Amino acid sequence: MITGRTRHFLNLCGEHLSQENMNRAVQLVEEQTNIAFPEFTVSGIRHDSMFAHKWYLGTGEDLSTIDPQMIRDRIDQNLKDLNDDYRVERIAAIRDVMVEILPLHLFYDYMKQQGKEGGQNKFPRVVRNEKHQQWEEFLNNNHRNK
């Protein structure tokens, strides 16, 4: 029986980001900033005629003390260092990297709303299409508009 997260990839345009790349990039950010991000997810989205990556990072830290642009720059650089394909596609096809820092409880609240509460249910590292839309709608209803 397979438990935990299964392998997830983000590959919109040849960047070939593995779950290991994403986990390591966030782990490096945690080490570089001394800020814990126990939960995160990323989605590939259209950005004009190109693409973008949208990262959602969950933390228990005071959000007002965190600079999302600095976190974004570190994730981007860490991924460039970890993955040659990503580095090339950041020049050629990935127009932007966006980061939204969120209260950690939102990840757990969303999972609970989806009927997936508990330790055997993990937030997906990559959300696509309908799942991404559901996540955005949840954030709009429970966080952004408050």
Buried (B, 14 or more C-beta within 10 A) or exposed (E): EEEEEEEBBBEBBEBBBBBEBBBBBBEBBBEBBEBBBEBBBBBBBEBEEBBBBBBBBBBEBEEEEBEBEEBBBBBBBBBBEBBEBBBBBBEEBBBBBBBBBBBBBBBBBBBEEBEEEEEEEBBBBBBBEEBBEBBBEBBEEBBEEE
